Structures are given as structure tokens and as C-alpha cells.
Amino acid sequence: MIQVDRFPNLPSAKIIPMKIPYKVSIIIPVYNGSRTLRKTLETAQRQRDPSFEVIVVDDGSTENISSLVRELGARHHRLPMNMGPAAARTEGARVASGQVLLFTDSDVWLPENTISIIRQAF
């Protein structure tokens, strides 16, 4: 915020603090986690905040993760082989379009105000 008193030649004006809008990317690495992934994706998609995306990075699963991910409206990226959760998170960060990255696991249920709470920190 600019301090007006540091610029005495400027006309008096109201200072309105602005929050810069940003998008949140929810990144979920998964390896053969279809049993819990459905509930995780359902809770992620129920966020009350409109500016977010959900990205699932399939870490070389032998299960059919892609159809579940597409059915629930998330973006799907697949690593060619199992490379571990760190590689899956890195891939998710690489393809994310959000300015804030939220990493979670495929067995975590997100309360519907998760993104709203995160926004308060900025």
C-alpha cells in the first residue's frame, strides 16, 4: 500500500487495499489409489471458491485412473512409470496454471471451504 503522506504533491485520495486475484491448483499424486481417489476428487470439486483447478498425476498406476479422473472433471497427467510421489508432485507443479499450489494425497477429504481458508493467508 502506498503511503500518501510520503507524496505531499498528490491530491488527497482514498486508499483502497486490493487483493490480487489468483487461481489455486489442487495437485493430487496417485499410485493405484482408485479406491480412495473418488471421494478425494468429489470433495475437491465441491470447493465453494470458483477459481481453482484439480490435477491428478498418475504415477504409473496399473489401475485405470484416467477414466475416474475424467468422469469427475479433473485434469489427468500420467508418468510413464512409477517414479514416486515427489516426481508426481513435481509434474503436477509443472503443468499447473494456478499461482498457488495445494498438494494433497489421494486419500484426503477436503472440507468445502479449504480454498477459502487458504485465500485468507494471502
URLINFEN-V194119 format. One record per pair of residues at least 24 apart in sequence whose C-alpha atoms are under 7 Angstrom apart, sorted by the first residue. I is the first residue (numbers start at 1). J is the second residue. Records with the same first field share a line. If there is no record, write none. Layout:
I->J + J
//
This chain:
22->98 + 99
23->51 + 52 + 98 + 99 + 100
24->51 + 52 + 53 + 98 + 99 + 100 + 101 + 102
25->52 + 53 + 54 + 96 + 97 + 98 + 100 + 101 + 102
26->53 + 54 + 55 + 101 + 102 + 103
27->54 + 55 + 56 + 92 + 102 + 103 + 104
28->55 + 56 + 57 + 103 + 104 + 105 + 106
29->56 + 57 + 58 + 59 + 85 + 88 + 89 + 105 + 106
30->57 + 58 + 59 + 106
31->58 + 59 + 60 + 61
32->61 + 62 + 63
33->106
34->65
36->106 + 107
37->106 + 107
39->109
40->106 + 107 + 108 + 109
41->72
43->109 + 110 + 111 + 112
44->110
46->112
47->112 + 113 + 115
48->112 + 113
49->115 + 116
55->92
57->88 + 92
59->83 + 84 + 88
//
